[in-house]
Amino acid sequence: MLKFKDNFQLFLSFLKVGSFMFGGGYAMLPLLERELIENKKWITKDELLEILSISQMTPGTIAINAATYIGNKQGGILGGILASAGIILPSLIIVTSLYFLMGNSMTNEYVQKAFLGIRACLVAMIIHSVYKLFKTGIKNHLQFFIFLAALLGLFLGLNPIMAIILGIISGVGIYFLEPIITKTKEGETK
């Protein structure tokens, strides 16, 4: 079991990520990567990709699901609770403060311009995250083919849940077919 200091570090790390997590979801990936993979070395890039995959299929936001998983992995139940609290607390404080300070003045011209700038940066962060996820997640030709098929399907209106289910079926199918394909190729080269 982790000591109080280690659990507090979990809280602080996720508080740090949560404090700059504008846009949530994929916009927070660069922050998670830097803090959890590069600085703390609590998880690997592959683990982050797996956490994101699971987080997409479970109720709740990616940030809270990731914080709960990593916190639990590092510090048990208390670690999961503290990491989740750390990621939630900044948003709770910021949104509550903005509501009390601005109320209905969210239509203020300066506020709208600030959000315009934030949205542009968020798009850049998401594109950067997608690029890094692509490099980490697509390791061979079959995965690239599944990626292209899913992308095409989504652009043509495929339900995202169906895309995930088809991805699961494809992955399991490849797992079982790969040894057969490898044996066939070895038999042809002899």
C-alpha positions as CSV (number, residue, x, y, z in Angstrom):
1,M,0.0,0.0,0.0
2,L,1.3,3.5,-0.8
3,K,2.2,5.9,1.9
4,F,0.2,9.1,2.5
5,K,2.9,11.1,0.6
6,D,2.5,8.9,-2.5
7,N,-1.3,9.1,-2.5
8,F,-1.0,12.8,-2.0
9,Q,1.3,12.9,-5.1
10,L,-1.4,11.1,-7.1
11,F,-3.9,13.8,-6.0
12,L,-1.4,16.6,-6.9
13,S,-0.5,15.1,-10.3
14,F,-4.2,14.8,-11.3
15,L,-4.9,18.2,-9.9
16,K,-2.2,19.6,-12.1
17,V,-3.7,17.9,-15.2
18,G,-7.2,18.9,-14.2
19,S,-6.2,22.5,-13.8
20,F,-5.3,22.8,-17.5
21,M,-7.7,20.4,-19.0
22,F,-9.7,22.7,-21.1
23,G,-11.8,20.8,-23.6
24,G,-11.6,17.5,-21.8
25,G,-11.4,14.2,-23.7
26,Y,-8.6,14.0,-26.3
27,A,-7.5,17.6,-25.6
28,M,-6.1,16.4,-22.3
29,L,-3.9,13.7,-23.8
30,P,-0.8,15.8,-24.1
31,L,-1.1,16.7,-20.5
32,L,-1.7,13.1,-19.4
33,E,1.3,11.9,-21.5
34,R,3.6,14.5,-20.1
35,E,2.6,14.0,-16.5
36,L,1.9,10.3,-16.3
37,I,4.3,8.8,-18.8
38,E,7.2,11.2,-19.1
39,N,7.4,12.8,-15.6
40,K,6.0,10.1,-13.2
41,K,6.5,7.0,-15.4
42,W,3.3,5.5,-13.9
43,I,2.1,4.1,-17.2
44,T,3.4,3.4,-20.7
45,K,2.1,4.8,-24.0
46,D,0.5,1.5,-24.8
47,E,-1.2,1.5,-21.4
48,L,-2.6,5.0,-22.0
49,L,-4.0,3.8,-25.3
50,E,-5.6,0.8,-23.6
51,I,-7.0,3.1,-20.9
52,L,-8.5,5.4,-23.6
53,S,-10.0,2.5,-25.4
54,I,-11.7,1.2,-22.2
55,S,-12.7,4.8,-21.2
56,Q,-14.5,5.2,-24.5
57,M,-16.6,2.1,-23.8
58,T,-17.5,2.8,-20.2
59,P,-19.8,5.4,-18.7
60,G,-18.1,8.7,-17.6
61,T,-15.5,11.0,-19.0
62,I,-12.1,9.9,-20.3
63,A,-10.4,12.0,-17.7
64,I,-12.2,10.6,-14.7
65,N,-12.0,7.0,-16.0
66,A,-8.3,7.4,-16.6
67,A,-7.7,9.0,-13.2
68,T,-9.6,6.4,-11.4
69,Y,-7.8,3.5,-13.2
70,I,-4.3,4.9,-12.8
71,G,-5.0,6.0,-9.2
72,N,-6.3,2.6,-8.3
73,K,-3.3,0.9,-10.0
74,Q,-0.8,3.1,-8.1
75,G,-2.5,3.5,-4.8
76,G,-5.5,1.1,-4.5
77,I,-9.0,2.4,-3.7
78,L,-7.7,5.5,-1.9
79,G,-5.4,6.3,-4.8
80,G,-8.3,6.0,-7.2
81,I,-10.5,8.3,-5.1
82,L,-7.7,10.9,-4.7
83,A,-6.7,10.8,-8.4
84,S,-10.4,11.2,-9.4
85,A,-10.9,14.1,-6.9
86,G,-7.7,15.7,-8.2
87,I,-9.0,15.7,-11.8
88,I,-12.5,16.9,-10.9
89,L,-11.7,19.6,-8.4
90,P,-10.3,22.3,-10.8
91,S,-13.2,22.0,-13.2
92,L,-15.7,22.2,-10.3
93,I,-14.0,25.3,-8.9
94,I,-13.6,27.0,-12.3
95,V,-17.2,26.4,-13.5
96,T,-18.7,27.3,-10.2
97,S,-16.6,30.5,-10.0
98,L,-17.4,31.5,-13.6
99,Y,-21.1,31.0,-13.0
100,F,-21.1,33.2,-9.9
101,L,-18.8,35.8,-11.5
102,M,-20.4,36.0,-14.9
103,G,-23.8,34.6,-14.6
104,N,-25.6,35.3,-17.8
105,S,-22.8,37.4,-19.3
106,M,-21.3,34.4,-21.1
107,T,-22.5,36.3,-24.2
108,N,-20.0,39.1,-23.4
109,E,-17.9,39.9,-26.5
110,Y,-14.6,39.5,-24.6
111,V,-15.6,36.1,-23.1
112,Q,-16.7,34.9,-26.6
113,K,-13.3,36.0,-28.1
114,A,-11.5,34.2,-25.3
115,F,-13.4,31.0,-26.0
116,L,-12.7,31.4,-29.7
117,G,-9.0,31.3,-28.9
118,I,-9.3,28.4,-26.5
119,R,-11.2,26.4,-29.1
120,A,-8.6,26.9,-31.7
121,C,-5.9,25.7,-29.3
122,L,-8.0,22.7,-28.4
123,V,-8.3,21.6,-32.0
124,A,-4.5,21.8,-32.3
125,M,-4.1,19.7,-29.1
126,I,-6.6,17.1,-30.3
127,I,-4.9,16.8,-33.7
128,H,-1.5,16.4,-31.9
129,S,-3.0,13.7,-29.7
130,V,-4.5,11.8,-32.6
131,Y,-1.1,11.8,-34.4
132,K,0.6,10.4,-31.3
133,L,-2.1,7.9,-30.7
134,F,-1.8,6.8,-34.4
135,K,1.9,6.3,-34.0
136,T,1.4,4.3,-30.8
137,G,-1.6,2.3,-31.9
138,I,-1.0,1.4,-35.5
139,K,1.9,-1.0,-35.6
140,N,1.2,-3.2,-38.7
141,H,-0.6,-3.3,-42.0
142,L,-3.6,-5.1,-40.6
143,Q,-4.2,-2.5,-37.9
144,F,-3.8,0.2,-40.5
145,F,-6.4,-1.5,-42.7
146,I,-8.8,-1.7,-39.7
147,F,-8.1,2.0,-39.0
148,L,-8.9,3.0,-42.6
149,A,-12.1,0.8,-42.6
150,A,-13.3,2.4,-39.3
151,L,-12.5,5.9,-40.5
152,L,-14.3,5.4,-43.7
153,G,-17.3,3.8,-41.9
154,L,-17.5,6.7,-39.5
155,F,-17.4,9.3,-42.3
156,L,-20.2,7.4,-44.0
157,G,-22.3,7.5,-40.9
158,L,-21.4,4.3,-39.1
159,N,-22.6,4.4,-35.4
160,P,-19.4,4.7,-33.2
161,I,-20.6,1.8,-31.0
162,M,-20.8,-0.4,-34.1
163,A,-17.3,0.8,-35.1
164,I,-16.0,-0.3,-31.7
165,I,-17.8,-3.7,-31.9
166,L,-16.4,-4.3,-35.4
167,G,-12.9,-3.3,-34.2
168,I,-13.2,-5.9,-31.4
169,I,-14.3,-8.6,-33.8
170,S,-11.5,-7.6,-36.2
171,G,-8.9,-7.7,-33.5
172,V,-10.0,-11.1,-32.2
173,G,-10.3,-12.4,-35.7
174,I,-6.7,-11.3,-36.5
175,Y,-5.5,-12.9,-33.3
176,F,-6.9,-16.3,-34.3
177,L,-6.1,-16.0,-38.0
178,E,-2.5,-14.7,-37.7
179,P,-1.0,-18.1,-36.8
180,I,-2.8,-19.7,-39.7
181,I,-1.6,-17.0,-42.2
182,T,2.0,-17.3,-40.8
183,K,2.0,-21.1,-41.3
184,T,0.6,-20.7,-44.8
185,K,3.3,-18.2,-45.8
186,E,6.0,-20.4,-44.3
187,G,4.7,-23.4,-46.3
188,E,4.7,-21.4,-49.5
189,T,8.3,-20.2,-49.1
190,K,9.7,-23.8,-48.5
